[in-house]
């Protein structure tokens, strides 16, 4: 697989609103069918999302989950570990959040924090975060060996677009909760994060669990492209054909409703 370079994903897409809405609706419906198949067949999956601050992770999660049954789709927004979590192996808190049969879990930031923020800000010594590349590959391989489907999405925006969105968050009252000092600290370390991202792609993008980078300066394009990738990965090999209704249930329903149903 060719090495991923974020500079290759700075295309300024401009998806027309009408096309965006029609494609989004179709993809959301396909996700509904995929989730129904997961529930019916006892499958499980993870959508792992990383990206720059203000890259649109929350907006993507919102559109993905808009039509899904929340009882079987759990979103995990990952922040700094709690005191209890920090006292354990860094993967411990993710093992606690893994989906069971019939479930899809969405991680808004992930276990890759070990080789991203912990690396950039020096929270973890270099030998330990370097060892994490192999640990993470083994972790993901274990999940897939257990039948879990995994898709990893990285949303990339240019510095100019990020600055525009950070400014917008301050100027828009109902968006101010989304921003804080960390956004500007992370912005000041952009070159360090760029290096960390490229190393992450180089070490943790095997053919069985590749990273998918999505150009996200155009939010509409990014949402549609990300949902296409999610549908492809979660739906791969999933039987979307439905069995005939149970004859006993049909008999009960026909008697109760007073008419023939099938």
JOKAFEN-V762805 format. One line per field, one symbol per residue. ss: DSSP state (H for helix, E for strand, C for the rest). A space follows every 50 residues. Layout:
ss->???
This chain:
ss->CCCCCHHHHCCCCCCCHHHHHHHHHHHHHHHHHHHHHHHHHCCEEEEEEE ECCCCCHHHHHHHHHCCCCHHHEEEEECCCCCHHHHCCCCCHHHHCCCCC CCEEEEEECCHHHHHCHHHHCCCCCHHHHHHHHHHHHHHHHHHHHCCCEE EEEEEECCHHHHHHHHHHHHHCHHHHHHCCHHHHHHHHCHHHHHHHHHHH HHHCCCCCCCEEEEECCCHHHHHHHHHHHHHHHHHCCCCCCCCCCCHHHH HHHHHHHCCCCC
